[in-house]
Amino acid sequence: MNIPYNLLKSQDLTPTQKLILGLILNEPQVIMTVGGGYLKTCGDIGAEIGLSRVKVRKELDELVNKGYVVTEYDTAWRKTNLTDKSKEFI
């Protein structure tokens, strides 16, 4: 995974939030556009970075509260999109 330097320098985010946002930023733009967003669940993200689904969900919800991402979710799926605030890290 390639995490942008500006994201690593951010004082507003925890290390876990930086990892999650880094995963989303590394998703190919074609997949984000065609799929309508980042489609991995909290469990999938947790498996990639070695955290529990609950911890990932809490941190992802905090990213939403801080305005870095917007999400739609239901029982077994989550679709996440970047906001203009998070695009400054690209």
Backbone as a ProteinNet text record, in pm:
[ID]
protein_1_A
[PRIMARY]
MNIPYNLLKSQDLTPTQKLILGLILNEPQVIMTVGGGYLKTCGDIGAEIGLSRVKVRKELDELVNKGYVVTEYDTAWRKTNLTDKSKEFI
[TERTIARY]
85.3	0	89.4	50.4	122.1	37.1	83.4	9.9	73.7	-5.2	49.4	116.1	225.4	301.7	216	130.7	45.2	-49.7	-94.1	-180.9	-103.5	18.5	101.1	129.6	144	174.3	52.5	-66.9	-189.2	-193	-220.2	-231.2	-374.4	-467.6	-610.2	-655.8	-572.2	-613.3	-527.4	-588.9	-514.8	-441.4	-343.1	-274.2	-369.9	-469.2	-565.5	-647.6	-689.1	-765.9	-681.1	-552.2	-462.2	-450.8	-444.2	-438.1	-565.7	-680.3	-808.4	-820.9	-790.7	-799.9	-697.4	-580.3	-479.7	-529.6	-599.5	-657.1	-757.5	-842	-943.3	-877.6	-776.6	-707.7	-632	-590.2	-516.4	-605.5	-735.7	-826.8	-821.8	-807.4	-802.3	-926.5	-905.1	-1013.4	-1122	-1083.1	-1180.2	-1278.3	-1227.8	-1313.2	-1403.1	-1348.3	-1429	-1542.3	-1514.9	-1614.8	-1720.2	-1675.4	-1768	-1848.3	-1783.4	-1850.5	-1931.1	-1915.4	-1989.7	-1925.6	-1804.6	-1734.3	-1648.5	-1590.5	-1507.8	-1603.7	-1599.9	-1703.7	-1663.9	-1549.9	-1509.6	-1580.5	-1616.1	-1681.9	-1578.6	-1626	-1535	-1455.6	-1516.9	-1446.2	-1334.5	-1361.2	-1259.1	-1141.9	-1173.7	-1069.3	-988.4	-1058.2	-991.7	-896.1	-937.3	-851	-724.7	-735.7	-619.1	-519.5	-569.8	-478.4	-462.3	-525.1	-503.8	-580.3	-700.2	-783.7	-919.8	-991.9	-1126.1	-1224.4	-1333.2	-1438.3	-1495.2	-1512	-1569.2	-1477.8	-1346.7	-1250.2	-1250.5	-1255.1	-1257.3	-1385.3	-1498.6	-1625.8	-1623.3	-1569.4	-1559.9	-1473.3	-1358.3	-1266.7	-1324.6	-1393.3	-1455.5	-1568.3	-1644.9	-1750	-1689.6	-1573.3	-1504.7	-1455.9	-1410.7	-1372.6	-1493.2	-1609.5	-1732.4	-1761.6	-1751.9	-1777	-1681	-1557.1	-1457.5	-1469.7	-1554.8	-1579.3	-1484.2	-1409	-1315.2	-1380.5	-1483	-1554.2	-1703.4	-1780.7	-1925	-1952.6	-2045.7	-2074.5	-2224.4	-2256.7	-2389.5	-2367.5	-2454.6	-2435.6	-2567.8	-2563.5	-2676.2	-2618.2	-2692.2	-2650.3	-2516.9	-2497.4	-2376.8	-2295.2	-2313	-2236	-2213.6	-2113.1	-2081.3	-2019	-2065.9	-2008.1	-1953.9	-1826.1	-1758.7	-1706.3	-1726.3	-1673.6	-1594.3	-1493.6	-1410.3	-1481.7	-1453.4	-1501.8	-1388.9	-1418.6	-1314.1	-1205.7	-1243	-1144.9	-1039.3	-1079	-981.7	-904.7	-958.3	-888.4	-766.7	-754.3	-635.5	-510.6	-527.5	-413.2	-359.1	-432.7	-389	-273.8
-117.6	0	123.2	222.5	348.4	456.4	507.3	611.9	746.7	840.2	971.5	1040.5	1109.7	1178.3	1278.5	1352.6	1450.8	1384.8	1264.8	1190.9	1150	1102.8	1062.6	1180.3	1300.6	1419.3	1475.2	1433	1489	1471.5	1580.3	1577.9	1550.3	1556.3	1543.2	1397.3	1303.6	1164.3	1073.3	965.9	865.1	774.2	697.2	604.7	505.9	457.6	365	433.1	555.5	630.3	655.7	679	698.8	571.2	455.3	328.5	304.7	328.8	307.6	402.4	528.1	625.4	593.7	544.8	503.2	389.8	291.7	182.8	235.7	327	382.8	463.2	543.4	624	538.5	417.6	328.6	249.7	254	183.9	252.4	176.1	237.3	322.3	436.7	530.5	468.1	379.1	312.1	230.2	157	75.1	163.4	272.7	365.1	424.9	456.3	518.7	417.9	304.8	204.2	140.5	111.8	47.2	142.3	270.7	368.6	403.2	354.1	384.2	266.9	279.9	174.8	74.7	-50.2	-145.6	-249.1	-238.5	-337.2	-311.4	-419.4	-408.8	-380.6	-347.6	-323.7	-449.9	-566.3	-692.4	-713.4	-680.2	-692.6	-598.3	-474.8	-376.6	-423.3	-469.9	-518.1	-632.9	-724.1	-836.7	-788.8	-684.1	-631.7	-561.8	-492.9	-416.3	-476.3	-591.2	-662.5	-607.4	-556.2	-503.9	-571.1	-559.5	-617	-532.9	-595.7	-526.5	-411.1	-431.3	-327.8	-205.5	-227.3	-117.3	-39.7	-111.7	-46.2	35.1	-21.7	50.5	179.4	172.1	290.7	398.2	359.1	454.7	510.4	426.9	472.2	571	542.7	636.6	770.5	766.2	889.8	966.7	895.6	962.2	1031.5	969.6	1031.8	1158.1	1149.5	1265.7	1380.4	1347.6	1451	1505.4	1442.5	1492.3	1442.5	1335.7	1283.6	1187.3	1115.1	1020.7	1029.2	979.9	960.1	812.9	755.2	613.7	587.5	479	419.9	276.7	224.4	86.7	23.3	-110.6	-190.8	-309.7	-415.8	-529.3	-589.1	-614.7	-685.7	-610.3	-481.3	-406.8	-262.8	-202.5	-61.8	-5.2	112.3	182.3	314.5	338.6	456.8	540.8	670.1	763.4	872.9	923.4	1030.6	1164.3	1254.1	1390.7	1478.4	1603.5	1695.3	1712.9	1703.7	1717.5	1606.5	1484.5	1375.2	1375.2	1435	1439.4	1530	1612.5	1697.8	1614	1488.9	1400.7	1333.9	1340.3	1272.4	1348.9
0	0	0	-74.5	-83.2	-16.3	97.6	169.3	135.6	83.7	48.2	168.3	141.2	245.6	322.2	251.6	319	417.7	386.4	478.3	602.6	584	698	791.7	736.1	816.8	889.3	853.5	910.6	1062.6	1131.8	1277.3	1323.2	1229.5	1260	1267.6	1220.7	1210.4	1297.4	1346.7	1422.1	1322.8	1369.1	1278.7	1210.8	1282.7	1223.9	1115.6	1139.5	1039.7	915.4	934.3	820.4	737.7	804	731.7	651.2	713.6	645.6	527	548.2	440.3	330.5	370.4	272.5	184.6	243.7	165	63.1	107	17.5	-94.3	-59.7	-160.1	-261.1	-221.3	-310.9	-405.6	-384.2	-474.5	-611.4	-719.2	-852.6	-880.9	-942.5	-971	-1057.9	-1148.4	-1235	-1151.6	-1054.7	-969	-883.7	-833	-751.9	-835.2	-960.6	-1046.4	-1091.4	-1143.5	-1195.2	-1082.3	-971.1	-859	-772.8	-794.1	-715.9	-583.1	-560.1	-436.2	-392.2	-274.7	-215.3	-152.1	-196	-160	-55.1	7.2	106.5	239.7	307.4	437.6	545.8	663.8	776.7	808.9	794	816.4	716	588.8	484.6	511.4	547.6	577.9	699	802	922.6	893.9	805.7	769.8	698.5	619.9	547.2	638.2	741.3	827.3	967.1	992.1	1117.8	1236.8	1213.1	1321.6	1318.6	1427.9	1434.2	1352.7	1313.1	1237.8	1318.7	1448.4	1535	1541.5	1554.8	1559.6	1428.2	1316.8	1185.9	1170.5	1211.6	1200.3	1281.6	1401.9	1488.5	1423.4	1370.6	1307.9	1177.7	1100.9	977	1007	1111	1152.7	1194.9	1256.7	1296.7	1174.1	1071.8	946.4	882.5	893.5	843.6	924.1	1056.3	1143.1	1115.8	1080.5	1051.1	909	826.6	692	584.6	611.3	512.3	414	458	371.4	398.4	303.1	321.9	293.4	368.5	350.5	344.5	279	282.1	326.4	412.6	455.4	494.6	497.2	540.4	616.2	630	710.2	666.9	540	495.8	391.7	377.2	278.8	324.6	269.1	294	167.7	127.2	12.2	63.6	41.2	93.6	-21.5	-13.1	-112.9	-43.6	-114.7	-62.7	-75	16.2	6.3	-46.4	-75.4	-121.3	-16.2	110.7	219.1	213.8	181.9	175.2	44.1	-59.5	-187.7	-184.4	-80.2	-67.1	-39.9	0.9	29.8	-95.1	-205.5	-328	-390.5
[MASK]
++++++++++++++++++++++++++++++++++++++++++++++++++++++++++++++++++++++++++++++++++++++++++

